C-alpha cells in the first residue's frame, strides 16, 4: 500500500496532502520512496482526528453517518460543508456561517487546531436549521417535499403547502418534517398531567371553550384570516387574553399546549375535526 500510494499520488500530480495525524509516522517511508524515484515530494499537513460523540474515532463500522447518509436524512450540502469546515479549524473573525467561496477566501492552514475535535449532531442540526430558514418559501417547499412521506391523500396543494410552511422554522433536517406534522395531524395518545392541571385551573376555561365552539360553528369561510377573526371574537366575548385565551383553544383543537400559530393549526385540522375534538373535550371537562 505504501508503495502504491506514492506512485499513485505522483502520477496524479498531487502537490498537497491533508490527512489525519495518525498517519504521521508513515510520512518518512513515503519520503524515502519519493527520493528513491527522484520525484518531488508533496507538502503534507497532518490534522487532528475528528472524534465521534462518544469520544471514539469516527467509523462507518460504528454506525457513524457518511455524507450521503446525512444528505438522505435531509441535511443540506451547504450546511454539512459549513459545519465540517469548522471541525478542527477556526476563522480569524468570530462567525460560523460561511459560504463555500467565503471558506476558500478565509482558509488559513495556520489556524488548524492541533487538538482533536468532536462531531456534534446537535451543532450540525443548528447549521442546517439556519440554511433551511434562509431558503425562499418556494425553494423550501421544493426541497422539503422530497422528504415528506406522511400520508395526506385527498388534501389540496394549498393545504399541503400551508402545512409544510408552518414548520419551516421548526425543523432541523428534511425527514424531521414527518414527525413534527403529527402535532397537527394526530392527537396525542393521552393528555399529560400539565394539560389536565391547566384545564381545571380556572372556571372561565369552560366558558371560553363553549364560545369558541359557537364561533367555529358560525364561520363559513375556513381560511386562516377568518380563523384569526374567530379567535378575536372569542377574546372579546369571553373577556380573556394571552395564555387564558390561546392555551384552551390550542388544547381542545390539537391536544397540545404549544405549537405553531393557532389560526394555521385550526385551518389545517379542519372545521369538522375541530368541532369533534371540542365536543369530546367538553364531555371530559372534569379531571
MODANOR-V568032 format. One record per residue. N is the residue number from 1. D_FIRST is the distance of its C-alpha to the first C-alpha in Angstrom with 1 decimal. Layout:
n/d_first
N/D_FIRST
N/D_FIRST
//
This chain:
n/d_first
1/0.0
2/3.8
3/5.4
4/5.1
5/5.8
6/8.6
7/10.0
8/10.2
9/12.0
10/14.1
11/15.2
12/16.1
13/18.0
14/16.7
15/19.1
16/18.8
17/16.1
18/17.6
19/15.8
20/16.8
21/17.9
22/15.9
23/12.9
24/15.3
25/14.6
26/11.0
27/12.9
28/14.4
29/11.3
30/10.6
31/14.3
32/14.5
33/12.2
34/14.4
35/17.4
36/16.7
37/16.5
38/19.5
39/18.1
40/19.4
41/17.3
42/17.4
43/19.4
44/17.9
45/19.8
46/18.9
47/21.1
48/22.5
49/21.5
50/23.8
51/25.2
52/27.0
53/30.8
54/30.6
55/28.7
56/25.4
57/22.0
58/22.1
59/20.6
60/21.3
61/21.6
62/24.5
63/26.2
64/25.5
65/26.3
66/24.1
67/25.6
68/26.9
69/28.4
70/30.3
71/31.4
72/32.7
73/34.6
74/36.3
75/34.6
76/34.9
77/31.9
78/33.8
79/34.4
80/30.8
81/29.5
82/32.5
83/31.8
84/28.1
85/28.6
86/30.9
87/28.4
88/27.5
89/29.5
90/33.2
91/35.5
92/38.3
93/41.0
94/41.8
95/40.8
96/38.3
97/38.8
98/36.9
99/36.5
100/33.2
101/35.1
102/36.4
103/32.9
104/31.7
105/34.9
106/34.8
107/31.2
108/30.8
109/27.7
110/30.0
111/31.1
112/27.8
113/28.5
114/27.0
115/27.8
116/26.3
117/28.1
118/29.1
119/29.0
120/32.7
121/33.7
122/37.3
123/36.4
124/34.5
125/37.6
126/39.7
127/37.8
128/38.0
129/41.7
130/42.3
131/40.8
132/42.7
133/45.9
134/45.4
135/45.3
136/48.6
137/50.3
138/49.6
139/45.9
140/45.8
141/47.5
142/45.3
143/42.2
144/43.5
145/45.0
146/41.5
147/41.1
148/44.7
149/45.2
150/48.4
151/51.2
152/53.9
153/55.3
154/58.7
155/58.2
156/58.8
157/56.2
158/58.2
159/58.0
160/54.3
161/53.7
162/56.0
163/54.1
164/50.7
165/52.0
166/53.7
167/50.3
168/48.5
169/48.8
170/48.1
171/44.6
172/41.2
173/39.1
174/40.0
175/40.3
176/42.4
177/45.3
178/45.8
179/46.6
180/48.7
181/51.1
182/52.2
183/54.3
184/56.5
185/56.1
186/56.4
187/58.7
188/57.2
189/57.9
190/60.3
191/61.7
192/60.4
193/62.8
194/62.7
195/63.9
196/66.7
197/67.8
198/68.0
199/69.8
200/72.5
201/72.7
202/75.4
203/78.3
204/77.8
205/74.5
206/76.4
207/78.6
208/75.7
209/74.0
210/77.3
211/77.8
212/74.2
213/74.9
214/78.0
215/76.3
216/73.5
217/76.1
218/78.0
219/75.2
220/74.9
221/72.2
222/68.9
223/66.9
224/65.2
225/68.0
226/70.7
227/69.0
228/68.9
229/72.7
230/72.9
231/71.3
232/73.6
233/76.6
234/75.5
235/75.3
236/78.8
237/80.5
238/78.9
239/79.1
240/75.6
241/72.7
242/69.2
243/67.7
244/70.9
245/70.7
246/67.0
247/65.9
248/68.4
249/67.9
250/64.1
251/64.4
252/66.8
253/64.8
254/61.2
255/61.5
256/59.6
257/60.7
258/58.1
259/56.4
260/56.5
261/59.8
262/62.5
263/64.0
264/60.7
265/60.2
266/63.8
267/63.3
268/60.1
269/61.6
270/64.7
271/68.4
272/69.1
273/66.2
274/67.2
275/70.8
276/69.7
277/67.7
278/70.6
279/73.0
280/70.7
281/70.4
282/74.2
283/74.8
284/72.7
285/73.8
286/74.8
287/71.9
//
